[in-house]
């Protein structure tokens, strides 16, 4: 059968479309039908530790700091996963960052003493529910130890309109002179503190505690960074 030019063009067009559809199906349909690789997000439910129908407040969890946004502890390592359920086989929901502040609402009781303990954590202001983490991945106040030797010298930090100069002696004892400017006002003051440390985290523990604890990260033997919440602010290290 001899095809006219118009029929030949239509045949080529249909064949091309069918070829593209066949390629698309073979290339992309298989992964979406593989249940081992894909799970519907709606199937993953965050297990909430409710007591009498309510989330616990976390007030009963000891050794959390009292900050300007609520109670909190610190994340120990640079990348700490949090999960949908307190189970080793649970799906990860995301990652927390070293020195990030999280509030512990609930500690799941251990069945055996050798078991790892799970903690349910939210953001410092309790506005965001993260999920379940291993409690060992968190640092509480009572884990910090008094520094016996300070090697970082003096330093200055800036948080927006807030400036503070830390004069620190060899034992970690420090005097902090601060100034805050804004809205036509200028305030200044002074306080004393002692440096404490747990791993890479350093806490300037004030003699008279307030809701603004100073937390730093030791990056090496001569440099400090501010904690995750204030990561965009500045520290100037000075040896004198």
Order of alpha helices (4+ residues) and beta strands (2+ residues): alpha-beta-beta-beta-beta-beta-beta-beta-beta-beta-beta-beta-beta-beta-beta-beta-beta-beta-beta-beta
